[in-house]
Amino acid sequence: MTFLLRSVLLLLTIGFANAQEKPTDRQIRFLAIGDMPPFRQEIRDGVRYELEAEPGTLPPRMIEIPLGEEKKIETTLSLGAFSPSVKLPSAAGSLTLQKKQGEAVTEWHKLNVPENGNWLVVLWRDPQKNTWDAARSAVIADDLAAFPEGSLRLINALATNTRFVFAEQTLDLKGGGMKVLPLTQPTTPVQISVLDAEQNWRVVYQSAITQNPGERGNVILYRADGVSPRNPVKVLNLRERAPAPPAKKP
C-alpha cells in the first residue's frame, strides 16, 4: 500500500470517527397549557396598579436546561403559545427544567427525551396540586415527517377519552393520546366531545378548523384550571407555519 493511499485512508477514518462522536443538533420547544389567573389590581393614591399573579398560577417565564460541562440552554414560557425552538444535542436520558428568576435558579420539572428527532413538550399544572410549582408533561414527536404541512395534530391532555367528529370520520382518542391526520379542505367542521362521569359524550367544542397552504394545525384539549371555570374542559386551537423541508444533499 502506497504512502498516499495510507494517508487518505487514515484521514477518512479520522473524519468518520469525528462525525460519529460529534452530536447532531435537533430542536425542542415547549407549550404550557392552562387558564390565565384572574386580573388583580389595587388603588394607591387614586391610581390603579396591576398586581403580580399569585404564586403558582403561571408557569415560569424563563426556564434553563443544564446539559453538563457547564453548558445550558434557555427559553421562555407563555401560556397557550409555543416557546421558541432551541437546539438540543443528541443525548438520551433525563432533562431537568429549572425556573430562573433573576439570578436565582431552582429545579422545577424533570422529563425524558428520546435520543433523536425534534420534540414538543406540552406542560400543564398537576391536577391534584393545581399549581405550576408542580407540573406534568407529555413529550411529542415534532419532526416534519411526523407532523407535516397540511396536517392536524390532536392532543388530548385530559385524563378522559375524547371524540372528534369531522365531516367524513369519527375519531376517538384516549386520555393522554395524540393523533396526526391530514386535512383535505381549507375549512373542516369539527365537533369535540368528552366522556363524562356518567359515561355519556358531552359536546365541549363545535366549530371549524381553518388552515391555509403551508400551515399545520394543533388542537389541544386540557383541563380548565382557573378559578370556578364554567366549562371543565378547554380547547386550544393553534395554527403554525410548517417548517421548510431540509435541503437535499448534492
PyMOL commands that set and color helices and strands:
alter all, ss='L'
color gray80, all
select helices_A, chain A and resi 3-21
alter helices_A, ss='H'
color red, helices_A
select strands_A, chain A and resi 25-32+41-44+47-50+62-68+71-76+86-89+93-101+104-113+119-125+135-141+151-156+162-166+170-173+178-182+187-195+201-210+215-223+233-241
alter strands_A, ss='S'
color yellow, strands_A
deselect
rebuild
show_as cartoon
